[in-house]
Amino acid sequence: MLLVRRHGEEAADVAGREAKKHGDDELTYVVWCWIARATAELIKAAPGEGDRVH
């Protein structure tokens, strides 16, 4: 949520850039990739076809 608050629609891109920056550290890279996917879901406007809605 912090990335989304600070960067808005660009949050997933910011997380992706962080992942690339830490590409030599596999664990850090994986964590930033996970953050990028999570922020992409947070900023998505509407559920996609087949997405589960709680």
mmCIF entry with sequence, helices, sheets and N, C-alpha, C, O atoms, coordinates in Angstrom:
data_MODEL
# 
_entry.id   MODEL 
# 
_entity.id                         1 
_entity.type                       polymer 
_entity.pdbx_number_of_molecules   1 
# 
_entity_poly.entity_id                      1 
_entity_poly.type                           'polypeptide(L)' 
_entity_poly.nstd_linkage                   no 
_entity_poly.nstd_monomer                   no 
_entity_poly.pdbx_seq_one_letter_code       MLLVRRHGEEAADVAGREAKKHGDDELTYVVWCWIARATAELIKAAPGEGDRVH 
_entity_poly.pdbx_seq_one_letter_code_can   MLLVRRHGEEAADVAGREAKKHGDDELTYVVWCWIARATAELIKAAPGEGDRVH 
_entity_poly.pdbx_strand_id                 A 
# 
loop_
_entity_poly_seq.entity_id 
_entity_poly_seq.num 
_entity_poly_seq.mon_id 
_entity_poly_seq.hetero 
1 1  MET n 
1 2  LEU n 
1 3  LEU n 
1 4  VAL n 
1 5  ARG n 
1 6  ARG n 
1 7  HIS n 
1 8  GLY n 
1 9  GLU n 
1 10 GLU n 
1 11 ALA n 
1 12 ALA n 
1 13 ASP n 
1 14 VAL n 
1 15 ALA n 
1 16 GLY n 
1 17 ARG n 
1 18 GLU n 
1 19 ALA n 
1 20 LYS n 
1 21 LYS n 
1 22 HIS n 
1 23 GLY n 
1 24 ASP n 
1 25 ASP n 
1 26 GLU n 
1 27 LEU n 
1 28 THR n 
1 29 TYR n 
1 30 VAL n 
1 31 VAL n 
1 32 TRP n 
1 33 CYS n 
1 34 TRP n 
1 35 ILE n 
1 36 ALA n 
1 37 ARG n 
1 38 ALA n 
1 39 THR n 
1 40 ALA n 
1 41 GLU n 
1 42 LEU n 
1 43 ILE n 
1 44 LYS n 
1 45 ALA n 
1 46 ALA n 
1 47 PRO n 
1 48 GLY n 
1 49 GLU n 
1 50 GLY n 
1 51 ASP n 
1 52 ARG n 
1 53 VAL n 
1 54 HIS n 
# 
_struct_asym.id          A 
_struct_asym.entity_id   1 
# 
loop_
_struct_conf.conf_type_id 
_struct_conf.id 
_struct_conf.pdbx_PDB_helix_id 
_struct_conf.beg_label_comp_id 
_struct_conf.beg_label_asym_id 
_struct_conf.beg_label_seq_id 
_struct_conf.pdbx_beg_PDB_ins_code 
_struct_conf.end_label_comp_id 
_struct_conf.end_label_asym_id 
_struct_conf.end_label_seq_id 
_struct_conf.pdbx_end_PDB_ins_code 
_struct_conf.beg_auth_comp_id 
_struct_conf.beg_auth_asym_id 
_struct_conf.beg_auth_seq_id 
_struct_conf.end_auth_comp_id 
_struct_conf.end_auth_asym_id 
_struct_conf.end_auth_seq_id 
_struct_conf.pdbx_PDB_helix_class 
_struct_conf.details 
_struct_conf.pdbx_PDB_helix_length 
HELX_P HELX_P1 AA1 LEU A 2  ? HIS A 7  ? LEU A 2  HIS A 7  1 ? 6  
HELX_P HELX_P2 AA2 GLY A 8  ? GLU A 10 ? GLY A 8  GLU A 10 5 ? 3  
HELX_P HELX_P3 AA3 ALA A 11 ? LYS A 21 ? ALA A 11 LYS A 21 1 ? 11 
HELX_P HELX_P4 AA4 GLU A 26 ? ILE A 43 ? GLU A 26 ILE A 43 1 ? 18 
# 
_struct_conf_type.id          HELX_P 
_struct_conf_type.criteria    ? 
_struct_conf_type.reference   ? 
# 
loop_
_atom_site.group_PDB 
_atom_site.id 
_atom_site.type_symbol 
_atom_site.label_atom_id 
_atom_site.label_alt_id 
_atom_site.label_comp_id 
_atom_site.label_asym_id 
_atom_site.label_entity_id 
_atom_site.label_seq_id 
_atom_site.pdbx_PDB_ins_code 
_atom_site.Cartn_x 
_atom_site.Cartn_y 
_atom_site.Cartn_z 
_atom_site.occupancy 
_atom_site.B_iso_or_equiv 
_atom_site.pdbx_formal_charge 
_atom_site.auth_seq_id 
_atom_site.auth_comp_id 
_atom_site.auth_asym_id 
_atom_site.auth_atom_id 
_atom_site.pdbx_PDB_model_num 
ATOM 1   N N  . MET A 1 1  ? 0.817   -1.189  0.000   1.00 0.00 ? 1  MET A N  1 
ATOM 2   C CA . MET A 1 1  ? 0.000   0.000   0.000   1.00 0.00 ? 1  MET A CA 1 
ATOM 3   C C  . MET A 1 1  ? 0.864   1.258   0.000   1.00 0.00 ? 1  MET A C  1 
ATOM 4   O O  . MET A 1 1  ? 0.490   2.271   -0.591  1.00 0.00 ? 1  MET A O  1 
ATOM 5   N N  . LEU A 1 2  ? 2.002   1.194   0.652   1.00 0.00 ? 2  LEU A N  1 
ATOM 6   C CA . LEU A 1 2  ? 2.875   2.364   0.703   1.00 0.00 ? 2  LEU A CA 1 
ATOM 7   C C  . LEU A 1 2  ? 3.339   2.769   -0.691  1.00 0.00 ? 2  LEU A C  1 
ATOM 8   O O  . LEU A 1 2  ? 3.352   3.954   -1.023  1.00 0.00 ? 2  LEU A O  1 
ATOM 9   N N  . LEU A 1 3  ? 3.720   1.792   -1.502  1.00 0.00 ? 3  LEU A N  1 
ATOM 10  C CA . LEU A 1 3  ? 4.122   2.107   -2.877  1.00 0.00 ? 3  LEU A CA 1 
ATOM 11  C C  . LEU A 1 3  ? 2.985   2.734   -3.659  1.00 0.00 ? 3  LEU A C  1 
ATOM 12  O O  . LEU A 1 3  ? 3.199   3.687   -4.408  1.00 0.00 ? 3  LEU A O  1 
ATOM 13  N N  . VAL A 1 4  ? 1.790   2.218   -3.497  1.00 0.00 ? 4  VAL A N  1 
ATOM 14  C CA . VAL A 1 4  ? 0.630   2.757   -4.205  1.00 0.00 ? 4  VAL A CA 1 
ATOM 15  C C  . VAL A 1 4  ? 0.349   4.182   -3.738  1.00 0.00 ? 4  VAL A C  1 
ATOM 16  O O  . VAL A 1 4  ? 0.044   5.051   -4.555  1.00 0.00 ? 4  VAL A O  1 
ATOM 17  N N  . ARG A 1 5  ? 0.448   4.425   -2.451  1.00 0.00 ? 5  ARG A N  1 
ATOM 18  C CA . ARG A 1 5  ? 0.221   5.780   -1.941  1.00 0.00 ? 5  ARG A CA 1 
ATOM 19  C C  . ARG A 1 5  ? 1.262   6.759   -2.461  1.00 0.00 ? 5  ARG A C  1 
ATOM 20  O O  . ARG A 1 5  ? 0.941   7.897   -2.803  1.00 0.00 ? 5  ARG A O  1 
ATOM 21  N N  . ARG A 1 6  ? 2.509   6.310   -2.518  1.00 0.00 ? 6  ARG A N  1 
ATOM 22  C CA . ARG A 1 6  ? 3.586   7.209   -2.947  1.00 0.00 ? 6  ARG A CA 1 
ATOM 23  C C  . ARG A 1 6  ? 3.662   7.383   -4.462  1.00 0.00 ? 6  ARG A C  1 
ATOM 24  O O  . ARG A 1 6  ? 3.962   8.473   -4.949  1.00 0.00 ? 6  ARG A O  1 
ATOM 25  N N  . HIS A 1 7  ? 3.387   6.301   -5.215  1.00 0.00 ? 7  HIS A N  1 
ATOM 26  C CA . HIS A 1 7  ? 3.629   6.331   -6.650  1.00 0.00 ? 7  HIS A CA 1 
ATOM 27  C C  . HIS A 1 7  ? 2.378   6.155   -7.501  1.00 0.00 ? 7  HIS A C  1 
ATOM 28  O O  . HIS A 1 7  ? 2.448   6.253   -8.726  1.00 0.00 ? 7  HIS A O  1 
ATOM 29  N N  . GLY A 1 8  ? 1.248   5.899   -6.876  1.00 0.00 ? 8  GLY A N  1 
ATOM 30  C CA . GLY A 1 8  ? -0.008  5.778   -7.610  1.00 0.00 ? 8  GLY A CA 1 
ATOM 31  C C  . GLY A 1 8  ? 0.050   4.701   -8.678  1.00 0.00 ? 8  GLY A C  1 
ATOM 32  O O  . GLY A 1 8  ? 0.460   3.571   -8.413  1.00 0.00 ? 8  GLY A O  1 
ATOM 33  N N  . GLU A 1 9  ? -0.361  5.057   -9.883  1.00 0.00 ? 9  GLU A N  1 
ATOM 34  C CA . GLU A 1 9  ? -0.443  4.114   -11.006 1.00 0.00 ? 9  GLU A CA 1 
ATOM 35  C C  . GLU A 1 9  ? 0.914   3.533   -11.392 1.00 0.00 ? 9  GLU A C  1 
ATOM 36  O O  . GLU A 1 9  ? 0.968   2.492   -12.047 1.00 0.00 ? 9  GLU A O  1 
ATOM 37  N N  . GLU A 1 10 ? 1.997   4.173   -11.006 1.00 0.00 ? 10 GLU A N  1 
ATOM 38  C CA . GLU A 1 10 ? 3.334   3.710   -11.376 1.00 0.00 ? 10 GLU A CA 1 
ATOM 39  C C  . GLU A 1 10 ? 3.942   2.762   -10.338 1.00 0.00 ? 10 GLU A C  1 
ATOM 40  O O  . GLU A 1 10 ? 5.102   2.374   -10.474 1.00 0.00 ? 10 GLU A O  1 
ATOM 41  N N  . ALA A 1 11 ? 3.191   2.387   -9.314  1.00 0.00 ? 11 ALA A N  1 
ATOM 42  C CA . ALA A 1 11 ? 3.731   1.580   -8.222  1.00 0.00 ? 11 ALA A CA 1 
ATOM 43  C C  . ALA A 1 11 ? 4.303   0.252   -8.700  1.00 0.00 ? 11 ALA A C  1 
ATOM 44  O O  . ALA A 1 11 ? 5.385   -0.141  -8.262  1.00 0.00 ? 11 ALA A O  1 
ATOM 45  N N  . ALA A 1 12 ? 3.612   -0.437  -9.574  1.00 0.00 ? 12 ALA A N  1 
ATOM 46  C CA . ALA A 1 12 ? 4.103   -1.724  -10.064 1.00 0.00 ? 12 ALA A CA 1 
ATOM 47  C C  . ALA A 1 12 ? 5.387   -1.544  -10.878 1.00 0.00 ? 12 ALA A C  1 
ATOM 48  O O  . ALA A 1 12 ? 6.287   -2.381  -10.804 1.00 0.00 ? 12 ALA A O  1 
ATOM 49  N N  . ASP A 1 13 ? 5.476   -0.469  -11.647 1.00 0.00 ? 13 ASP A N  1 
ATOM 50  C CA . ASP A 1 13 ? 6.693   -0.192  -12.417 1.00 0.00 ? 13 ASP A CA 1 
ATOM 51  C C  . ASP A 1 13 ? 7.868   0.112   -11.491 1.00 0.00 ? 13 ASP A C  1 
ATOM 52  O O  . ASP A 1 13 ? 8.993   -0.317  -11.747 1.00 0.00 ? 13 ASP A O  1 
ATOM 53  N N  . VAL A 1 14 ? 7.607   0.845   -10.428 1.00 0.00 ? 14 VAL A N  1 
ATOM 54  C CA . VAL A 1 14 ? 8.654   1.156   -9.452  1.00 0.00 ? 14 VAL A CA 1 
ATOM 55  C C  . VAL A 1 14 ? 9.165   -0.139  -8.819  1.00 0.00 ? 14 VAL A C  1 
ATOM 56  O O  . VAL A 1 14 ? 10.373  -0.328  -8.680  1.00 0.00 ? 14 VAL A O  1 
ATOM 57  N N  . ALA A 1 15 ? 8.262   -1.016  -8.442  1.00 0.00 ? 15 ALA A N  1 
ATOM 58  C CA . ALA A 1 15 ? 8.666   -2.292  -7.851  1.00 0.00 ? 15 ALA A CA 1 
ATOM 59  C C  . ALA A 1 15 ? 9.437   -3.141  -8.862  1.00 0.00 ? 15 ALA A C  1 
ATOM 60  O O  . ALA A 1 15 ? 10.398  -3.816  -8.496  1.00 0.00 ? 15 ALA A O  1 
ATOM 61  N N  . GLY A 1 16 ? 9.029   -3.113  -10.113 1.00 0.00 ? 16 GLY A N  1 
ATOM 62  C CA . GLY A 1 16 ? 9.743   -3.844  -11.153 1.00 0.00 ? 16 GLY A CA 1 
ATOM 63  C C  . GLY A 1 16 ? 11.166  -3.336  -11.338 1.00 0.00 ? 16 GLY A C  1 
ATOM 64  O O  . GLY A 1 16 ? 12.095  -4.121  -11.529 1.00 0.00 ? 16 GLY A O  1 
ATOM 65  N N  . ARG A 1 17 ? 11.327  -2.033  -11.282 1.00 0.00 ? 17 ARG A N  1 
ATOM 66  C CA . ARG A 1 17 ? 12.674  -1.459  -11.389 1.00 0.00 ? 17 ARG A CA 1 
ATOM 67  C C  . ARG A 1 17 ? 13.536  -1.855  -10.194 1.00 0.00 ? 17 ARG A C  1 
ATOM 68  O O  . ARG A 1 17 ? 14.727  -2.123  -10.348 1.00 0.00 ? 17 ARG A O  1 
ATOM 69  N N  . GLU A 1 18 ? 12.939  -1.893  -9.008  1.00 0.00 ? 18 GLU A N  1 
ATOM 70  C CA . GLU A 1 18 ? 13.671  -2.335  -7.820  1.00 0.00 ? 18 GLU A CA 1 
ATOM 71  C C  . GLU A 1 18 ? 14.103  -3.790  -7.976  1.00 0.00 ? 18 GLU A C  1 
ATOM 72  O O  . GLU A 1 18 ? 15.220  -4.146  -7.601  1.00 0.00 ? 18 GLU A O  1 
ATOM 73  N N  . ALA A 1 19 ? 13.239  -4.625  -8.521  1.00 0.00 ? 19 ALA A N  1 
ATOM 74  C CA . ALA A 1 19 ? 13.586  -6.031  -8.735  1.00 0.00 ? 19 ALA A CA 1 
ATOM 75  C C  . ALA A 1 19 ? 14.788  -6.138  -9.662  1.00 0.00 ? 19 ALA A C  1 
ATOM 76  O O  . ALA A 1 19 ? 15.720  -6.893  -9.385  1.00 0.00 ? 19 ALA A O  1 
ATOM 77  N N  . LYS A 1 20 ? 14.774  -5.389  -10.760 1.00 0.00 ? 20 LYS A N  1 
ATOM 78  C CA . LYS A 1 20 ? 15.899  -5.430  -11.703 1.00 0.00 ? 20 LYS A CA 1 
ATOM 79  C C  . LYS A 1 20 ? 17.184  -4.932  -11.051 1.00 0.00 ? 20 LYS A C  1 
ATOM 80  O O  . LYS A 1 20 ? 18.269  -5.452  -11.314 1.00 0.00 ? 20 LYS A O  1 
ATOM 81  N N  . LYS A 1 21 ? 17.050  -3.923  -10.202 1.00 0.00 ? 21 LYS A N  1 
ATOM 82  C CA . LYS A 1 21 ? 18.215  -3.363  -9.533  1.00 0.00 ? 21 LYS A CA 1 
ATOM 83  C C  . LYS A 1 21 ? 18.884  -4.393  -8.617  1.00 0.00 ? 21 LYS A C  1 
ATOM 84  O O  . LYS A 1 21 ? 20.097  -4.353  -8.412  1.00 0.00 ? 21 LYS A O  1 
ATOM 85  N N  . HIS A 1 22 ? 18.085  -5.313  -8.071  1.00 0.00 ? 22 HIS A N  1 
ATOM 86  C CA . HIS A 1 22 ? 18.592  -6.325  -7.138  1.00 0.00 ? 22 HIS A CA 1 
ATOM 87  C C  . HIS A 1 22 ? 18.657  -7.700  -7.790  1.00 0.00 ? 22 HIS A C  1 
ATOM 88  O O  . HIS A 1 22 ? 18.533  -8.713  -7.102  1.00 0.00 ? 22 HIS A O  1 
ATOM 89  N N  . GLY A 1 23 ? 18.847  -7.751  -9.094  1.00 0.00 ? 23 GLY A N  1 
ATOM 90  C CA . GLY A 1 23 ? 18.866  -9.008  -9.832  1.00 0.00 ? 23 GLY A CA 1 
ATOM 91  C C  . GLY A 1 23 ? 19.949  -9.973  -9.399  1.00 0.00 ? 23 GLY A C  1 
ATOM 92  O O  . GLY A 1 23 ? 19.812  -11.181 -9.595  1.00 0.00 ? 23 GLY A O  1 
ATOM 93  N N  . ASP A 1 24 ? 21.031  -9.463  -8.811  1.00 0.00 ? 24 ASP A N  1 
ATOM 94  C CA . ASP A 1 24 ? 22.119  -10.340 -8.379  1.00 0.00 ? 24 ASP A CA 1 
ATOM 95  C C  . ASP A 1 24 ? 21.811  -11.040 -7.053  1.00 0.00 ? 24 ASP A C  1 
ATOM 96  O O  . ASP A 1 24 ? 22.464  -12.027 -6.714  1.00 0.00 ? 24 ASP A O  1 
ATOM 97  N N  . ASP A 1 25 ? 20.838  -10.547 -6.310  1.00 0.00 ? 25 ASP A N  1 
ATOM 98  C CA . ASP A 1 25 ? 20.413  -11.164 -5.047  1.00 0.00 ? 25 ASP A CA 1 
ATOM 99  C C  . ASP A 1 25 ? 19.070  -11.829 -5.292  1.00 0.00 ? 25 ASP A C  1 
ATOM 100 O O  . ASP A 1 25 ? 18.040  -11.156 -5.334  1.00 0.00 ? 25 ASP A O  1 
ATOM 101 N N  . GLU A 1 26 ? 19.073  -13.144 -5.452  1.00 0.00 ? 26 GLU A N  1 
ATOM 102 C CA . GLU A 1 26 ? 17.866  -13.858 -5.875  1.00 0.00 ? 26 GLU A CA 1 
ATOM 103 C C  . GLU A 1 26 ? 16.680  -13.657 -4.932  1.00 0.00 ? 26 GLU A C  1 
ATOM 104 O O  . GLU A 1 26 ? 15.557  -13.455 -5.395  1.00 0.00 ? 26 GLU A O  1 
ATOM 105 N N  . LEU A 1 27 ? 16.908  -13.709 -3.627  1.00 0.00 ? 27 LEU A N  1 
ATOM 106 C CA . LEU A 1 27 ? 15.807  -13.556 -2.677  1.00 0.00 ? 27 LEU A CA 1 
ATOM 107 C C  . LEU A 1 27 ? 15.187  -12.166 -2.768  1.00 0.00 ? 27 LEU A C  1 
ATOM 108 O O  . LEU A 1 27 ? 13.964  -12.030 -2.801  1.00 0.00 ? 27 LEU A O  1 
ATOM 109 N N  . THR A 1 28 ? 16.025  -11.137 -2.809  1.00 0.00 ? 28 THR A N  1 
ATOM 110 C CA . THR A 1 28 ? 15.521  -9.766  -2.914  1.00 0.00 ? 28 THR A CA 1 
ATOM 111 C C  . THR A 1 28 ? 14.777  -9.572  -4.231  1.00 0.00 ? 28 THR A C  1 
ATOM 112 O O  . THR A 1 28 ? 13.736  -8.917  -4.274  1.00 0.00 ? 28 THR A O  1 
ATOM 113 N N  . TYR A 1 29 ? 15.317  -10.142 -5.299  1.00 0.00 ? 29 TYR A N  1 
ATOM 114 C CA . TYR A 1 29 ? 14.667  -10.066 -6.603  1.00 0.00 ? 29 TYR A CA 1 
ATOM 115 C C  . TYR A 1 29 ? 13.267  -10.683 -6.556  1.00 0.00 ? 29 TYR A C  1 
ATOM 116 O O  . TYR A 1 29 ? 12.309  -10.094 -7.057  1.00 0.00 ? 29 TYR A O  1 
ATOM 117 N N  . VAL A 1 30 ? 13.151  -11.866 -5.956  1.00 0.00 ? 30 VAL A N  1 
ATOM 118 C CA . VAL A 1 30 ? 11.859  -12.550 -5.875  1.00 0.00 ? 30 VAL A CA 1 
ATOM 119 C C  . VAL A 1 30 ? 10.870  -11.748 -5.039  1.00 0.00 ? 30 VAL A C  1 
ATOM 120 O O  . VAL A 1 30 ? 9.695   -11.650 -5.393  1.00 0.00 ? 30 VAL A O  1 
ATOM 121 N N  . VAL A 1 31 ? 11.332  -11.180 -3.945  1.00 0.00 ? 31 VAL A N  1 
ATOM 122 C CA . VAL A 1 31 ? 10.443  -10.379 -3.090  1.00 0.00 ? 31 VAL A CA 1 
ATOM 123 C C  . VAL A 1 31 ? 9.925   -9.165  -3.847  1.00 0.00 ? 31 VAL A C  1 
ATOM 124 O O  . VAL A 1 31 ? 8.734   -8.861  -3.771  1.00 0.00 ? 31 VAL A O  1 
ATOM 125 N N  . TRP A 1 32 ? 10.793  -8.460  -4.578  1.00 0.00 ? 32 TRP A N  1 
ATOM 126 C CA . TRP A 1 32 ? 10.352  -7.290  -5.336  1.00 0.00 ? 32 TRP A CA 1 
ATOM 127 C C  . TRP A 1 32 ? 9.415   -7.674  -6.471  1.00 0.00 ? 32 TRP A C  1 
ATOM 128 O O  . TRP A 1 32 ? 8.503   -6.919  -6.805  1.00 0.00 ? 32 TRP A O  1 
ATOM 129 N N  . CYS A 1 33 ? 9.633   -8.842  -7.066  1.00 0.00 ? 33 CYS A N  1 
ATOM 130 C CA . CYS A 1 33 ? 8.703   -9.318  -8.099  1.00 0.00 ? 33 CYS A CA 1 
ATOM 131 C C  . CYS A 1 33 ? 7.330   -9.577  -7.497  1.00 0.00 ? 33 CYS A C  1 
ATOM 132 O O  . CYS A 1 33 ? 6.308   -9.240  -8.094  1.00 0.00 ? 33 CYS A O  1 
ATOM 133 N N  . TRP A 1 34 ? 7.314   -10.172 -6.322  1.00 0.00 ? 34 TRP A N  1 
ATOM 134 C CA . TRP A 1 34 ? 6.048   -10.413 -5.628  1.00 0.00 ? 34 TRP A CA 1 
ATOM 135 C C  . TRP A 1 34 ? 5.359   -9.081  -5.313  1.00 0.00 ? 34 TRP A C  1 
ATOM 136 O O  . TRP A 1 34 ? 4.149   -8.945  -5.493  1.00 0.00 ? 34 TRP A O  1 
ATOM 137 N N  . ILE A 1 35 ? 6.123   -8.115  -4.849  1.00 0.00 ? 35 ILE A N  1 
ATOM 138 C CA . ILE A 1 35 ? 5.567   -6.794  -4.551  1.00 0.00 ? 35 ILE A CA 1 
ATOM 139 C C  . ILE A 1 35 ? 5.012   -6.156  -5.820  1.00 0.00 ? 35 ILE A C  1 
ATOM 140 O O  . ILE A 1 35 ? 3.951   -5.533  -5.784  1.00 0.00 ? 35 ILE A O  1 
ATOM 141 N N  . ALA A 1 36 ? 5.709   -6.301  -6.927  1.00 0.00 ? 36 ALA A N  1 
ATOM 142 C CA . ALA A 1 36 ? 5.236   -5.738  -8.196  1.00 0.00 ? 36 ALA A CA 1 
ATOM 143 C C  . ALA A 1 36 ? 3.899   -6.349  -8.589  1.00 0.00 ? 36 ALA A C  1 
ATOM 144 O O  . ALA A 1 36 ? 2.991   -5.629  -9.003  1.00 0.00 ? 36 ALA A O  1 
ATOM 145 N N  . ARG A 1 37 ? 3.762   -7.670  -8.464  1.00 0.00 ? 37 ARG A N  1 
ATOM 146 C CA . ARG A 1 37 ? 2.479   -8.319  -8.798  1.00 0.00 ? 37 ARG A CA 1 
ATOM 147 C C  . ARG A 1 37 ? 1.371   -7.876  -7.845  1.00 0.00 ? 37 ARG A C  1 
ATOM 148 O O  . ARG A 1 37 ? 0.242   -7.637  -8.273  1.00 0.00 ? 37 ARG A O  1 
ATOM 149 N N  . ALA A 1 38 ? 1.687   -7.766  -6.571  1.00 0.00 ? 38 ALA A N  1 
ATOM 150 C CA . ALA A 1 38 ? 0.682   -7.359  -5.584  1.00 0.00 ? 38 ALA A CA 1 
ATOM 151 C C  . ALA A 1 38 ? 0.218   -5.923  -5.827  1.00 0.00 ? 38 ALA A C  1 
ATOM 152 O O  . ALA A 1 38 ? -0.975  -5.634  -5.735  1.00 0.00 ? 38 ALA A O  1 
ATOM 153 N N  . THR A 1 39 ? 1.157   -5.021  -6.139  1.00 0.00 ? 39 THR A N  1 
ATOM 154 C CA . THR A 1 39 ? 0.758   -3.638  -6.384  1.00 0.00 ? 39 THR A CA 1 
ATOM 155 C C  . THR A 1 39 ? -0.034  -3.528  -7.680  1.00 0.00 ? 39 THR A C  1 
ATOM 156 O O  . THR A 1 39 ? -0.942  -2.702  -7.779  1.00 0.00 ? 39 THR A O  1 
ATOM 157 N N  . ALA A 1 40 ? 0.292   -4.339  -8.666  1.00 0.00 ? 40 ALA A N  1 
ATOM 158 C CA . ALA A 1 40 ? -0.488  -4.335  -9.912  1.00 0.00 ? 40 ALA A CA 1 
ATOM 159 C C  . ALA A 1 40 ? -1.937  -4.726  -9.631  1.00 0.00 ? 40 ALA A C  1 
ATOM 160 O O  . ALA A 1 40 ? -2.858  -4.162  -10.222 1.00 0.00 ? 40 ALA A O  1 
ATOM 161 N N  . GLU A 1 41 ? -2.140  -5.677  -8.744  1.00 0.00 ? 41 GLU A N  1 
ATOM 162 C CA . GLU A 1 41 ? -3.502  -6.074  -8.366  1.00 0.00 ? 41 GLU A CA 1 
ATOM 163 C C  . GLU A 1 41 ? -4.210  -4.958  -7.605  1.00 0.00 ? 41 GLU A C  1 
ATOM 164 O O  . GLU A 1 41 ? -5.406  -4.738  -7.796  1.00 0.00 ? 41 GLU A O  1 
ATOM 165 N N  . LEU A 1 42 ? -3.483  -4.258  -6.749  1.00 0.00 ? 42 LEU A N  1 
ATOM 166 C CA . LEU A 1 42 ? -4.093  -3.181  -5.972  1.00 0.00 ? 42 LEU A CA 1 
ATOM 167 C C  . LEU A 1 42 ? -4.569  -2.023  -6.847  1.00 0.00 ? 42 LEU A C  1 
ATOM 168 O O  . LEU A 1 42 ? -5.595  -1.405  -6.562  1.00 0.00 ? 42 LEU A O  1 
ATOM 169 N N  . ILE A 1 43 ? -3.826  -1.733  -7.907  1.00 0.00 ? 43 ILE A N  1 
ATOM 170 C CA . ILE A 1 43 ? -4.190  -0.576  -8.731  1.00 0.00 ? 43 ILE A CA 1 
ATOM 171 C C  . ILE A 1 43 ? -5.085  -0.949  -9.901  1.00 0.00 ? 43 ILE A C  1 
ATOM 172 O O  . ILE A 1 43 ? -5.510  -0.077  -10.658 1.00 0.00 ? 43 ILE A O  1 
ATOM 173 N N  . LYS A 1 44 ? -5.377  -2.240  -10.057 1.00 0.00 ? 44 LYS A N  1 
ATOM 174 C CA . LYS A 1 44 ? -6.237  -2.674  -11.158 1.00 0.00 ? 44 LYS A CA 1 
ATOM 175 C C  . LYS A 1 44 ? -7.634  -2.085  -10.961 1.00 0.00 ? 44 LYS A C  1 
ATOM 176 O O  . LYS A 1 44 ? -8.192  -2.136  -9.865  1.00 0.00 ? 44 LYS A O  1 
ATOM 177 N N  . ALA A 1 45 ? -8.179  -1.535  -12.018 1.00 0.00 ? 45 ALA A N  1 
ATOM 178 C CA . ALA A 1 45 ? -9.462  -0.828  -11.943 1.00 0.00 ? 45 ALA A CA 1 
ATOM 179 C C  . ALA A 1 45 ? -10.649 -1.762  -11.675 1.00 0.00 ? 45 ALA A C  1 
ATOM 180 O O  . ALA A 1 45 ? -11.525 -1.439  -10.874 1.00 0.00 ? 45 ALA A O  1 
ATOM 181 N N  . ALA A 1 46 ? -10.674 -2.896  -12.335 1.00 0.00 ? 46 ALA A N  1 
ATOM 182 C CA . ALA A 1 46 ? -11.803 -3.813  -12.199 1.00 0.00 ? 46 ALA A CA 1 
ATOM 183 C C  . ALA A 1 46 ? -11.305 -5.251  -12.312 1.00 0.00 ? 46 ALA A C  1 
ATOM 184 O O  . ALA A 1 46 ? -10.280 -5.513  -12.941 1.00 0.00 ? 46 ALA A O  1 
ATOM 185 N N  . PRO A 1 47 ? -12.036 -6.176  -11.700 1.00 0.00 ? 47 PRO A N  1 
ATOM 186 C CA . PRO A 1 47 ? -11.626 -7.579  -11.810 1.00 0.00 ? 47 PRO A CA 1 
ATOM 187 C C  . PRO A 1 47 ? -11.655 -8.047  -13.259 1.00 0.00 ? 47 PRO A C  1 
ATOM 188 O O  . PRO A 1 47 ? -12.517 -7.648  -14.042 1.00 0.00 ? 47 PRO A O  1 
ATOM 189 N N  . GLY A 1 48 ? -10.706 -8.890  -13.593 1.00 0.00 ? 48 GLY A N  1 
ATOM 190 C CA . GLY A 1 48 ? -10.646 -9.444  -14.934 1.00 0.00 ? 48 GLY A CA 1 
ATOM 191 C C  . GLY A 1 48 ? -11.539 -10.653 -15.084 1.00 0.00 ? 48 GLY A C  1 
ATOM 192 O O  . GLY A 1 48 ? -12.105 -11.146 -14.109 1.00 0.00 ? 48 GLY A O  1 
ATOM 193 N N  . GLU A 1 49 ? -11.662 -11.123 -16.298 1.00 0.00 ? 49 GLU A N  1 
ATOM 194 C CA . GLU A 1 49 ? -12.454 -12.323 -16.593 1.00 0.00 ? 49 GLU A CA 1 
ATOM 195 C C  . GLU A 1 49 ? -11.865 -13.494 -15.805 1.00 0.00 ? 49 GLU A C  1 
ATOM 196 O O  . GLU A 1 49 ? -10.672 -13.779 -15.918 1.00 0.00 ? 49 GLU A O  1 
ATOM 197 N N  . GLY A 1 50 ? -12.680 -14.161 -15.020 1.00 0.00 ? 50 GLY A N  1 
ATOM 198 C CA . GLY A 1 50 ? -12.241 -15.320 -14.263 1.00 0.00 ? 50 GLY A CA 1 
ATOM 199 C C  . GLY A 1 50 ? -11.601 -14.985 -12.918 1.00 0.00 ? 50 GLY A C  1 
ATOM 200 O O  . GLY A 1 50 ? -11.247 -15.896 -12.169 1.00 0.00 ? 50 GLY A O  1 
ATOM 201 N N  . ASP A 1 51 ? -11.441 -13.681 -12.588 1.00 0.00 ? 51 ASP A N  1 
ATOM 202 C CA . ASP A 1 51 ? -10.900 -13.319 -11.284 1.00 0.00 ? 51 ASP A CA 1 
ATOM 203 C C  . ASP A 1 51 ? -11.927 -13.590 -10.192 1.00 0.00 ? 51 ASP A C  1 
ATOM 204 O O  . ASP A 1 51 ? -13.123 -13.367 -10.378 1.00 0.00 ? 51 ASP A O  1 
ATOM 205 N N  . ARG A 1 52 ? -11.448 -14.066 -9.068  1.00 0.00 ? 52 ARG A N  1 
ATOM 206 C CA . ARG A 1 52 ? -12.329 -14.297 -7.935  1.00 0.00 ? 52 ARG A CA 1 
ATOM 207 C C  . ARG A 1 52 ? -12.494 -12.991 -7.162  1.00 0.00 ? 52 ARG A C  1 
ATOM 208 O O  . ARG A 1 52 ? -11.519 -12.278 -6.925  1.00 0.00 ? 52 ARG A O  1 
ATOM 209 N N  . VAL A 1 53 ? -13.702 -12.685 -6.779  1.00 0.00 ? 53 VAL A N  1 
ATOM 210 C CA . VAL A 1 53 ? -13.994 -11.476 -6.011  1.00 0.00 ? 53 VAL A CA 1 
ATOM 211 C C  . VAL A 1 53 ? -14.497 -11.912 -4.648  1.00 0.00 ? 53 VAL A C  1 
ATOM 212 O O  . VAL A 1 53 ? -15.402 -12.739 -4.541  1.00 0.00 ? 53 VAL A O  1 
ATOM 213 N N  . HIS A 1 54 ? -13.898 -11.343 -3.602  1.00 0.00 ? 54 HIS A N  1 
ATOM 214 C CA . HIS A 1 54 ? -14.266 -11.718 -2.235  1.00 0.00 ? 54 HIS A CA 1 
ATOM 215 C C  . HIS A 1 54 ? -15.366 -10.838 -1.728  1.00 0.00 ? 54 HIS A C  1 
ATOM 216 O O  . HIS A 1 54 ? -15.812 -11.000 -0.592  1.00 0.00 ? 54 HIS A O  1 
# 
